[in-house]
Amino acid sequence: MPRKLFPAAAAVVLASLFFASAAFGGLVIGSLPSAGFTYTSDGINDVSMTGPAINLKTKGLIDAKTTYSIVAPSLTFQAGWHYHNGPVIVTVTTGTLTFFGNACQTWDVTAGHTYIESTGQILNAKVLPDKNTGVDTVQWFTTRLYPDGALDPVPVTHADC
């Protein structure tokens, strides 16, 4: 295949695979998947993204897992105290997700916003009713990048705040 045609052919193949998935096709047009949607991928290459504000480089194979969560506001729901063996990107699509840090500080991530958890950062997440008045469910995507075969997330013992 001539070199000029290879990028175009690769783009067509990738686009076909992407749109073949109903879940991913729905995401492209703005609809969200059903609860429990999970996509898992094994990294097959080293990653290196560097720039003035970002320096992300893997040292080997990684696992990547994206989960879509739908949770009704409740005083009893919590993710549980934990940390991750790699960075985690949390994007809230509906409502407010409240994080509690190791020193019991809190911060909210609201619909349309993203929070990136650092590797080893101990935290908990809750879907509090007082922060979600008029919201039936809080919805968010969580994308975890962690070493191939590692346990993730890692639960820890911590007194609740």
C-alpha positions as CSV (number, residue, x, y, z in Angstrom):
1,M,0.0,0.0,0.0
2,P,1.5,3.4,-0.9
3,R,2.6,5.4,2.2
4,K,0.1,8.2,1.5
5,L,-2.9,5.8,1.6
6,F,-1.9,4.0,4.8
7,P,-3.0,6.8,7.3
8,A,-6.3,7.1,5.5
9,A,-6.9,3.3,5.5
10,A,-6.0,3.2,9.2
11,A,-8.4,6.0,10.0
12,V,-11.2,4.2,8.1
13,V,-10.6,0.9,10.0
14,L,-10.4,2.7,13.4
15,A,-13.6,4.6,12.6
16,S,-15.4,1.5,11.6
17,L,-14.4,-0.3,14.8
18,F,-15.4,2.7,16.8
19,F,-18.9,3.1,15.3
20,A,-19.6,-0.6,15.2
21,S,-20.0,-0.5,19.0
22,A,-23.5,0.7,20.0
23,A,-22.2,2.1,23.2
24,F,-19.4,4.1,21.6
25,G,-21.7,5.2,18.8
26,G,-24.2,6.5,21.3
27,L,-21.5,8.4,23.1
28,V,-20.5,10.2,19.8
29,I,-24.1,11.4,19.3
30,G,-24.4,12.5,22.9
31,S,-26.4,9.6,24.6
32,L,-25.0,7.8,27.6
33,P,-24.7,4.1,28.1
34,S,-26.7,2.1,30.6
35,A,-25.5,1.7,34.2
36,G,-22.6,-0.7,34.6
37,F,-21.1,0.0,31.2
38,T,-17.4,-0.9,31.4
39,Y,-14.7,-0.9,28.8
40,T,-11.4,-2.6,29.6
41,S,-8.3,-2.5,27.5
42,D,-4.8,-3.9,27.9
43,G,-2.1,-1.5,26.9
44,I,-0.1,-2.8,24.0
45,N,2.4,0.0,23.8
46,D,4.4,2.4,25.9
47,V,2.8,5.8,26.2
48,S,4.6,9.1,26.2
49,M,2.8,12.4,26.3
50,T,4.9,15.4,27.2
51,G,4.4,19.1,26.9
52,P,4.6,22.3,29.0
53,A,2.0,21.2,31.5
54,I,1.9,17.4,31.1
55,N,4.5,14.7,31.3
56,L,2.8,11.3,31.2
57,K,5.0,8.3,30.3
58,T,4.4,4.6,31.1
59,K,7.3,2.4,32.0
60,G,5.6,-0.8,30.6
61,L,2.3,-2.3,29.8
62,I,-0.8,-0.8,31.4
63,D,-4.4,-1.8,31.9
64,A,-7.0,0.9,31.1
65,K,-10.5,0.6,32.4
66,T,-13.4,3.0,31.9
67,T,-16.6,2.6,33.9
68,Y,-19.8,4.5,33.7
69,S,-21.6,4.8,37.1
70,I,-25.2,5.8,37.8
71,V,-26.0,6.3,41.6
72,A,-29.0,7.8,43.3
73,P,-28.0,10.4,46.0
74,S,-27.8,8.7,49.4
75,L,-26.2,9.2,52.7
76,T,-25.2,5.6,52.7
77,F,-23.5,5.4,49.3
78,Q,-19.7,5.8,49.3
79,A,-16.9,4.5,47.1
80,G,-15.0,3.4,50.2
81,W,-11.5,4.6,51.1
82,H,-9.0,3.6,48.5
83,Y,-6.1,4.6,46.3
84,H,-5.1,3.7,42.7
85,N,-1.9,2.3,41.3
86,G,-2.0,4.9,38.5
87,P,-3.8,8.1,37.5
88,V,-7.6,8.2,37.4
89,I,-9.7,10.6,35.4
90,V,-13.2,11.2,36.8
91,T,-15.7,13.1,34.6
92,V,-19.1,13.9,36.0
93,T,-22.0,14.0,33.5
94,T,-24.9,14.6,35.9
95,G,-25.1,16.0,39.4
96,T,-22.3,16.5,42.0
97,L,-19.8,13.9,43.2
98,T,-18.1,14.8,46.5
99,F,-14.6,13.7,47.2
100,F,-13.1,13.3,50.7
101,G,-9.3,13.5,51.0
102,N,-7.1,11.7,53.4
103,A,-7.2,14.7,55.8
104,C,-11.0,14.8,55.5
105,Q,-10.9,17.9,53.3
106,T,-13.7,17.9,50.6
107,W,-14.2,19.1,47.1
108,D,-17.0,18.8,44.6
109,V,-16.9,17.8,41.0
110,T,-20.0,19.0,39.2
111,A,-21.6,18.0,35.8
112,G,-19.3,18.9,33.0
113,H,-16.2,18.9,35.1
114,T,-13.3,16.5,35.5
115,Y,-11.0,15.6,38.4
116,I,-7.7,13.7,38.0
117,E,-6.7,11.6,40.9
118,S,-3.0,11.2,41.5
119,T,-1.3,7.8,41.8
120,G,-1.5,6.7,45.5
121,Q,-3.9,9.5,46.5
122,I,-6.1,8.2,49.3
123,L,-9.7,9.3,49.1
124,N,-13.4,8.4,49.2
125,A,-16.3,9.6,47.0
126,K,-19.9,10.2,48.0
127,V,-23.1,11.1,46.3
128,L,-24.7,13.4,48.9
129,P,-28.4,14.3,48.8
130,D,-27.9,17.9,50.0
131,K,-25.5,18.6,47.0
132,N,-27.9,16.9,44.5
133,T,-31.2,18.5,45.2
134,G,-33.6,17.8,42.3
135,V,-31.2,15.2,40.8
136,D,-32.4,11.6,40.5
137,T,-29.0,10.1,39.8
138,V,-25.4,11.3,39.8
139,Q,-23.6,9.9,36.7
140,W,-19.9,9.8,36.0
141,F,-17.1,8.2,33.9
142,T,-14.0,6.8,35.7
143,T,-11.0,6.0,33.6
144,R,-8.2,4.2,35.4
145,L,-4.7,3.6,34.1
146,Y,-2.6,1.2,36.1
147,P,0.2,-1.3,35.7
148,D,-0.7,-4.5,33.8
149,G,-2.1,-7.1,36.3
150,A,-2.0,-4.8,39.4
151,L,-4.8,-4.6,41.9
152,D,-6.8,-1.5,41.3
153,P,-8.4,0.2,43.2
154,V,-6.7,-0.7,46.5
155,P,-9.0,-0.5,49.5
156,V,-7.5,1.1,52.7
157,T,-8.7,1.4,56.3
158,H,-9.5,5.0,57.2
159,A,-11.9,6.5,59.7
160,D,-14.8,8.1,57.9
161,C,-15.0,11.9,58.0
